[in-house]
Every structure is written in C-alpha cells, then in structure tokens.
Amino acid sequence: MFFKFNSTKSAQAAGILLHRNNGSMDKYLFIKMLYIADRESLRRWCEPITGDVPVSTKHGPVLSIIYDLTKGEAIQHRASWSPFISDVDKQTNQISLKADPGRDRLSNNEVKLIEGVYEEFKDFSWANMKAYCHEFPEFEDVGEGSKEIPLKNILLAVGKTEGQILQIEKDIQEMIVTDLVMEG
C-alpha cells in the first residue's frame, strides 16, 4: 500500500533543496535528502511529502519515481518536473535547478522540514550519507537490483504502532477510492 505520487509537490521539494545548495547538488545526496524528508514526514504527519514509492537499492533507500526522473525517465511525470529540475549531468553527477517551481503545494511545515533536512545533511559526503541511510531499519541490502520497501516497514521504523498503521492504510484506501470516483 502506497500513497499517490505528487509530481508537483516533488518538484517543489526538489526546488527547495537545490535552491538552498546554490542551484545544484550531487544526484545521490539530492535523492537521499528527499527520501529522508518523506520518511520524517511519515513520522510526523503519517503521510509523505512526495508520495513516491520507496525502494532499497545497493546504494540504500531511494524514491523510485524521483530517481527515474533524474535519469530523464518517468515520462508521465516529466511535465511537472522537467521545466524546473534538470536531468543528471552524466559528467558531474549534478542535478540543477532550471527554474523556480514555487512552493504553493507545500505546507509551511513541509517547507520547514525540507529546509531542516538540508541543514542537517548538507555537509555529508556521499559515503557518509550512504552509511547513514544503510542504518535505517527498513533498508534491505538487495545487491544490484531494487526492491520496494513496504510502507509498513517505514512506519514501524519511525515509531508508528500497529493500530496507527492500520488507520493509515485505511486512509490510503479511502483516498484511492475518492480519486477513482473523482476521475470517473
């Protein structure tokens, strides 16, 4: 059970990180900071900022759609992403801010959370960030592949109870049904 990916909020969260880092950032630090922001949002408010699907990879946990967006993939989400956020520069491994995506879809608390994650991790090296994220209880070493991280595993890792998790799963199901009714 996962939340629905929000490409606009994701681009806005990405824009905050890139802006705070003078317009560009190492791809892996960038992706890890967004993962940490979603994880912390789940801890605080029982829902992520991006709604992306978390996966374990050999480099630790990442947000799968955002990872694909950095590579120029995830075509269905590019319209909300590519006008603002570059694909990774294969020479420098940098992601760059192309234009300001705004912040209107993010709450003030979400903006503060993202800025706080940036401040906490901005001086981490890639090796330090990788080691830090490999310590998350939800992370699973999958070798060369990738594997979805069940939402329940993240929620347990950030201290949610079984009862809270059942309620969150119920809320997600209700959101899915509401979205289907609104679309149909």
Secondary structure as UniProt FT lines:
FT   HELIX           7..20
FT   TURN            21..23
FT   STRAND          24..26
FT   HELIX           27..45
FT   STRAND          54..57
FT   TURN            58..59
FT   STRAND          60..63
FT   HELIX           64..70
FT   TURN            71..72
FT   HELIX           75..77
FT   HELIX           78..81
FT   TURN            82..84
FT   TURN            90..92
FT   STRAND          94..97
FT   TURN            104..105
FT   HELIX           108..121
FT   TURN            122..123
FT   HELIX           126..134
FT   TURN            137..138
FT   TURN            143..144
FT   STRAND          146..148
FT   HELIX           151..157
FT   TURN            158..159
FT   HELIX           162..183
//
